[in-house]
Amino acid sequence: MNHDLGEFLRSRRARVRPDDVGLPGGGRRRVPGLRREELAMLAGVSVDYYMRLEQGRTPAVSDAVLDAVARVLRLDETERAHLRNLVRPAPSRRPAPQRVRPGLRRLLDMMDDVPAFAMGRRAEVLAYNPLADALYGFGDLPAEERNCAKQTFLWPEARTFYRDWPSVANDMVAFLRLDAGRYPDDARLAALVGELSVKDETFRKLWAQHKVLEKTHGVKLIHHPVVGDLDLDYETLRPSGDPDVVLGVYTARVGSPTEERLKLLASWSAELSRTPSEQQA
């Protein structure tokens, strides 16, 4: 955890240019971005104190200091939350197995004209409706392999399935980084990161960048092998009472080619008559 904290702060320092914060940027600099002493001065702390913060040796750091450092580093709200998680890790505990509540399960089943699925910690797919199955093929996989991160980096067709694969890959790694900050002692997450690091060079490089991202909304550009190109808007919703579960819902704009192709996908899915499945994490 101390290593992650130091790497995160150094990566954030590297992206802030001196002239961004009113400092002269001329001359030769050994490192990109702000030096430690520059950040410490701007945050109003001693250089020694800031160095101990990067090394994880300030367990009683105040909110005021964290806010000052975050301000200088221009952290967004997600990055600020991640910094607090790294500085003050949650008590070591084994994450409980995740289940999808019956009400959420019924909600997914009722969304019969849009792909929708529930994703938990470690990007594990917990439940899905038939149209999401037709889109991603979750039902063709063993329960333990239904994982969006594995699908992004280890599925051979992923780079053609996602027409914007670099963006999808970047967002997925940033999502896992955020999860790692919330659950630093999650052995299954560590195993997943290890597997992906060994098997995919792009994942290794992205993981080293220490980006964090909270999934919210956006556009997913997909090339489906049956119905062709789909331009899908997505929303990620967090049910109250279970912050570690997100519902991913994909929609198409009214009258668009994607709307027609989703209808074709739904017809194809109905012919297959797959039964929705749920995975216990």
Beta strands, then each sheet from edge to edge (+ up, - down):
strand 1: 116-119
strand 2: 125-128
strand 3: 217-224
strand 4: 228-237
strand 5: 246-251
sheet 1: 2+ 1- 5+ 4- 3+
end
